[in-house]
Amino acid sequence: MHFPVSGVDTPIWLPPLVAMVISYFTSMAGVSGAFLILPFQMSVLGFVSPAVSGTNLVYNVVAIPSGIYRYFREGRLVWPLTWMVVAGTGPGVIVGGIIRLCYLPDPKPFKMFVGCVLLYMAVRLMPDVLKARATQQTGVSNDPANWRVEIREFTSRQIAFEFQDRTYRCGSAGILILSLIVGVIGGIYGIGGGAIIAPFFVAIYGLPVHAVAGAALMGTFVTSILGVAFYQAAGLFYRSTGMAVTPDWLLGGLFGLGGVVGMYFGAKSQRFVPARWLKVMLMVILFYVAARYVGEYFEIF
């Protein structure tokens, strides 16, 4: 099948299948999978114009609600974290989109940028993963009554919530500033920002991945809507230049349909997977993709 906006030729079943497999695993860690679908589009499908970022965000908008619904149904949405992520990444994703269009239209430096971002995320996760193995952490209880998040405090200074009989705290201002920075990076990368902030929640703030996954996905969903709107509007200004900026809605929608299925069942399965394995899975994926993109920039691969 030919997609005229992106210029991609691919079997119609391939995008949904790839998205379903990727999102099933990544949604367990609060990540939509867009950070892996982007390299698939660029390296496998040959979609390297700036429009690929907006198309990636279309995938998020279509796919994420099913995962959010599952976390909401189980009472595992940390609403204070969600609102702080949205407040920070929302403006940041617009700034990131402007930087992408003005300074990173060439795919080669863009790939290098993506590789560096993913490598940093992986390095930040490594100490947490090694610590989890050294202390032989066990999976959390599967008792449904012990899985709901209870909000204890939400002020301008602090967010506190209880999960699995333990209270977790983090500074509201720090979360907001981090979300703003991540939003800029996510806007450039075309993932909305939430996929980057999930590892930060786990590695820097020590928050449980089982509890923050829903908040990260919700933040990604809201900011992705803003990002799609930005790229759609920007396409009007770049139409005369011949540079593809407007998202490929059909291709992004097909990826999204696969993501709907993958995210729902990934969120449903998450509580049966120990936290340390979720962190290991995320870290390995990040290192692999980062190595591929940095290697391509230096012509190693």
C-alpha positions as CSV (number, residue, x, y, z in Angstrom):
1,M,0.0,0.0,0.0
2,H,1.2,3.5,-0.8
3,F,0.9,6.4,1.6
4,P,1.1,9.6,-0.4
5,V,1.9,12.0,2.5
6,S,4.9,10.1,3.8
7,G,5.8,8.4,0.5
8,V,6.0,5.1,2.3
9,D,5.1,1.8,0.6
10,T,4.3,-1.0,3.0
11,P,1.8,-3.9,3.5
12,I,-1.3,-2.5,5.3
13,W,-0.9,-5.1,8.1
14,L,2.7,-4.3,9.0
15,P,2.3,-1.0,10.9
16,P,-0.5,-2.3,13.2
17,L,1.4,-5.5,13.9
18,V,4.7,-3.7,14.7
19,A,2.9,-1.2,17.0
20,M,0.9,-4.0,18.8
21,V,4.1,-5.9,19.7
22,I,6.1,-2.8,20.7
23,S,3.3,-1.2,22.8
24,Y,2.4,-4.4,24.6
25,F,5.8,-4.5,26.3
26,T,6.6,-0.7,26.6
27,S,3.2,0.2,28.0
28,M,4.1,-1.9,31.1
29,A,6.8,0.7,31.9
30,G,4.5,3.7,31.2
31,V,6.0,4.2,27.7
32,S,3.8,4.4,24.6
33,G,6.4,2.8,22.4
34,A,6.6,5.8,20.1
35,F,10.3,6.1,20.7
36,L,10.7,2.7,19.0
37,I,8.1,3.2,16.3
38,L,10.0,6.4,15.2
39,P,13.2,4.5,14.3
40,F,11.1,1.8,12.6
41,Q,9.5,4.5,10.4
42,M,12.8,6.1,9.6
43,S,15.1,3.1,9.2
44,V,12.7,0.4,7.9
45,L,10.0,2.4,6.1
46,G,12.3,5.2,4.9
47,F,10.1,8.0,6.4
48,V,12.7,10.6,7.3
49,S,11.0,14.0,6.7
50,P,10.0,16.2,9.6
51,A,6.4,14.8,9.1
52,V,7.5,11.6,10.8
53,S,7.5,13.4,14.2
54,G,3.8,14.5,13.8
55,T,2.9,11.0,12.5
56,N,4.5,9.5,15.6
57,L,2.3,11.7,17.8
58,V,-0.8,10.6,15.8
59,Y,0.1,7.1,16.9
60,N,0.1,8.2,20.6
61,V,-3.3,10.0,20.3
62,V,-4.9,6.9,18.9
63,A,-3.2,4.2,20.9
64,I,-2.8,5.6,24.5
65,P,-6.4,5.8,25.7
66,S,-6.8,2.1,25.9
67,G,-3.8,1.8,28.3
68,I,-5.0,4.8,30.4
69,Y,-8.4,3.2,30.7
70,R,-6.9,0.0,32.1
71,Y,-4.8,1.8,34.7
72,F,-7.7,4.0,35.6
73,R,-9.9,1.0,36.0
74,E,-7.4,-0.5,38.5
75,G,-7.1,2.8,40.4
76,R,-3.5,3.3,39.4
77,L,-3.5,6.8,38.0
78,V,-1.5,9.2,40.2
79,W,-3.5,12.3,39.3
80,P,-1.2,14.9,40.9
81,L,1.8,13.6,38.9
82,T,-0.4,13.5,35.8
83,W,-1.4,17.2,36.0
84,M,2.2,18.3,36.8
85,V,3.5,16.4,33.8
86,V,0.8,17.9,31.5
87,A,1.5,21.5,32.8
88,G,5.2,21.1,32.1
89,T,5.4,19.1,28.9
90,G,2.5,20.9,27.2
91,P,4.4,24.2,26.6
92,G,7.7,22.3,26.1
93,V,6.4,20.1,23.3
94,I,5.5,23.2,21.3
95,V,9.0,24.7,21.8
96,G,10.5,21.4,20.8
97,G,8.5,21.2,17.6
98,I,9.8,24.7,16.6
99,I,13.4,23.5,17.2
100,R,12.8,20.4,15.2
101,L,11.5,22.3,12.2
102,C,14.0,25.2,12.3
103,Y,17.2,23.5,13.3
104,L,16.9,19.7,12.8
105,P,15.2,19.1,9.4
106,D,18.1,16.9,8.2
107,P,17.5,13.3,9.4
108,K,21.2,12.6,10.1
109,P,21.8,15.0,13.0
110,F,18.2,14.3,14.1
111,K,19.2,10.6,14.5
112,M,22.3,11.6,16.4
113,F,20.2,13.7,18.7
114,V,17.7,10.9,19.3
115,G,20.6,8.5,20.0
116,C,22.1,10.8,22.7
117,V,18.7,11.3,24.4
118,L,18.1,7.5,24.6
119,L,21.6,6.8,25.7
120,Y,21.3,9.3,28.6
121,M,18.0,7.7,29.6
122,A,19.6,4.2,29.6
123,V,22.6,5.4,31.7
124,R,20.3,7.0,34.3
125,L,18.3,3.7,34.6
126,M,21.4,1.5,35.0
127,P,22.2,2.2,38.7
128,D,18.5,1.6,39.6
129,V,18.5,-1.7,37.8
130,L,21.7,-2.9,39.3
131,K,20.5,-1.9,42.8
132,A,17.3,-3.8,42.3
133,R,19.2,-6.9,41.4
134,A,21.7,-6.6,44.2
135,T,19.0,-6.2,46.8
136,Q,16.9,-9.1,45.2
137,Q,13.7,-7.1,45.0
138,T,10.6,-9.1,44.6
139,G,7.5,-8.3,42.6
140,V,4.7,-6.4,44.3
141,S,1.7,-8.1,45.7
142,N,-1.0,-9.1,43.2
143,D,-3.8,-8.6,45.8
144,P,-6.3,-6.3,43.9
145,A,-7.1,-4.5,47.2
146,N,-3.5,-3.5,47.6
147,W,-3.1,-2.0,44.1
148,R,-5.0,1.3,44.3
149,V,-3.1,4.5,44.6
150,E,-4.1,6.7,47.5
151,I,-3.2,10.4,47.3
152,R,-1.9,11.8,50.6
153,E,-0.8,15.3,49.7
154,F,-0.8,17.6,46.7
155,T,0.5,21.1,47.3
156,S,2.9,23.5,45.6
157,R,5.7,22.0,47.6
158,Q,5.1,18.3,47.6
159,I,3.2,15.3,46.1
160,A,2.7,12.3,48.3
161,F,0.9,9.1,47.6
162,E,0.6,5.6,49.0
163,F,1.0,2.4,47.0
164,Q,1.6,-1.1,48.2
165,D,1.6,0.0,51.8
166,R,4.4,2.5,51.2
167,T,4.3,6.3,51.0
168,Y,6.2,8.0,48.1
169,R,7.1,11.7,48.0
170,C,8.5,14.1,45.4
171,G,8.8,17.9,45.0
172,S,6.1,19.5,42.9
173,A,8.4,22.2,41.6
174,G,11.0,19.7,40.6
175,I,8.5,17.6,38.7
176,L,7.2,20.7,36.9
177,I,10.7,21.8,35.8
178,L,11.7,18.3,34.7
179,S,8.5,18.0,32.7
180,L,9.2,21.3,30.9
181,I,12.7,20.2,29.9
182,V,11.5,16.7,28.9
183,G,8.6,18.3,26.9
184,V,11.2,20.2,24.8
185,I,13.1,17.0,24.1
186,G,9.9,15.1,23.5
187,G,8.6,17.7,21.1
188,I,11.8,17.4,19.0
189,Y,11.7,13.6,19.1
190,G,8.0,13.4,18.4
191,I,7.0,11.3,21.4
192,G,5.2,13.9,23.5
193,G,7.6,13.8,26.4
194,G,5.9,11.2,28.6
195,A,8.1,8.4,27.3
196,I,11.2,10.2,28.5
197,I,9.8,11.2,31.9
198,A,8.8,7.7,32.9
199,P,12.4,6.6,33.3
200,F,13.2,9.8,35.3
201,F,10.4,9.0,37.7
202,V,11.8,5.6,38.4
203,A,15.5,6.3,38.3
204,I,15.8,9.8,39.9
205,Y,12.7,10.0,42.1
206,G,12.6,6.4,43.1
207,L,8.9,6.1,42.3
208,P,7.4,2.6,41.6
209,V,7.0,1.9,38.0
210,H,3.7,0.0,38.6
211,A,2.2,3.2,40.0
212,V,3.6,5.9,37.7
213,A,3.0,4.2,34.4
214,G,-0.6,5.5,34.0
215,A,0.5,9.1,34.8
216,A,3.3,8.9,32.3
217,L,0.9,7.6,29.6
218,M,-1.7,10.3,30.4
219,G,0.9,13.0,30.1
220,T,2.1,11.6,26.8
221,F,-1.5,11.5,25.5
222,V,-2.3,15.1,26.4
223,T,0.9,16.6,25.1
224,S,0.7,14.5,21.9
225,I,-2.6,16.2,21.1
226,L,-0.9,19.5,21.3
227,G,2.0,18.3,19.2
228,V,-0.2,16.9,16.5
229,A,-2.1,20.3,16.4
230,F,1.3,22.1,16.1
231,Y,2.6,20.0,13.2
232,Q,-0.7,20.1,11.4
233,A,-0.7,24.0,11.6
234,A,2.9,24.2,10.7
235,G,2.3,22.3,7.6
236,L,0.3,25.2,6.2
237,F,3.4,27.5,6.5
238,Y,5.8,25.0,5.0
239,R,3.6,23.9,2.1
240,S,5.3,26.2,-0.4
241,T,8.8,25.0,0.6
242,G,8.1,21.4,-0.5
243,M,9.2,20.0,2.9
244,A,6.7,17.5,4.4
245,V,5.6,18.6,7.8
246,T,1.9,17.6,8.1
247,P,1.4,14.2,9.8
248,D,0.6,11.2,7.7
249,W,-2.8,10.5,9.5
250,L,-3.4,7.2,7.7
251,L,-0.1,5.7,8.5
252,G,-0.2,7.1,12.1
253,G,-3.7,5.8,12.5
254,L,-2.7,2.3,11.4
255,F,0.2,2.3,14.0
256,G,-2.3,3.6,16.5
257,L,-4.8,0.7,15.9
258,G,-2.2,-1.8,16.7
259,G,-1.2,0.2,19.7
260,V,-4.8,0.2,21.1
261,V,-4.6,-3.6,21.4
262,G,-1.0,-3.7,22.6
263,M,-1.4,-1.1,25.3
264,Y,-4.6,-2.5,26.7
265,F,-3.2,-5.9,27.2
266,G,0.2,-4.6,28.3
267,A,-1.4,-2.5,31.0
268,K,-3.5,-5.5,32.0
269,S,-0.5,-7.7,32.3
270,Q,1.8,-5.2,34.0
271,R,1.0,-6.0,37.6
272,F,2.1,-9.6,37.1
273,V,5.6,-8.6,36.0
274,P,8.2,-7.7,38.7
275,A,9.4,-4.1,38.7
276,R,13.1,-5.0,38.2
277,W,12.2,-6.8,34.9
278,L,10.3,-3.9,33.6
279,K,13.3,-1.7,34.3
280,V,15.7,-4.2,32.7
281,M,13.5,-4.4,29.6
282,L,13.3,-0.6,29.3
283,M,17.1,-0.2,29.8
284,V,18.0,-2.8,27.2
285,I,15.7,-1.3,24.6
286,L,17.1,2.2,25.2
287,F,20.7,1.0,24.9
288,Y,20.0,-0.9,21.7
289,V,18.2,2.0,19.8
290,A,20.8,4.5,21.1
291,A,23.7,2.4,19.8
292,R,22.0,2.0,16.4
293,Y,21.5,5.7,15.9
294,V,24.8,6.9,17.2
295,G,26.4,4.2,15.1
296,E,24.6,5.3,12.0
297,Y,25.7,8.9,12.5
298,F,29.4,7.9,12.7
299,E,28.8,5.3,9.9
300,I,29.6,2.4,12.1
301,F,26.5,0.5,11.1
